[in-house]
Amino acid sequence: MQYANNGSLLSYLSRNINMLTWKMKLNCLMNIARNLSYIHRKGLVHCNLHGRNIVLHNGTPFICDLGSSRSMKLREPNSNIRGDIPFIAPEVFHTRKFTQKSDVYSFGIIMYLMATGEPPFRNRKFDASLIRNIMDGLRPQLHQRNTGNLPSGVGILILISVQRMERDFFIIFTSLLKRWTGGMSFIINDVEP
């Protein structure tokens, strides 16, 4: 594996959040979405997507740590749920099954991380109480104080991805990103990373 000279997404954001424009953030999110889409098209579910499992090399993000990934065809529940609690979809705690939609939930939390520069629930212990609260509907909150000039629509995408709704929004996400990033020509399903 190649060395990622910018470190993890979490460490990169902690060092650079105030220097990143929304165009840069959206470009990064577009590349992460593209990589996640590629993983899904290969019939896999990542199962452990979070801010330390995305690394950047020369500013380009790569999803790594596929050691927990599983085939979408596996139907049995996971005996152990491992990962960064705020990035795990609430239904996984109920069903003990990771799905593509649970990966999209994790991606929604990554969008939150990119929007705010802060890990979700950073003032909470990552314990059974937080898990219960997430299962009962607790989600990270977007506020003007932690999002700056969030482009219209990004907040809506974050909310869609972290709520218990259909989470198949990569086509919508890509079309919105194209508009926000100046019409970069890119269609997620047609491009291999």
Secondary structure by P-SEA (a helix, b strand, c coil): ccccccccaaaaaaaccccccaaaaaaaaaaaaaaaaaaaaacccccccccccccccccbbbbccccccccccccccccccccccccccccccccccccaaaaaaaaaaaaaaaaccccccccccccaaaaaaaaaccccccccccccccccaaaaaaaaaacccccccaaaaaaaaaaaacccccccccccc
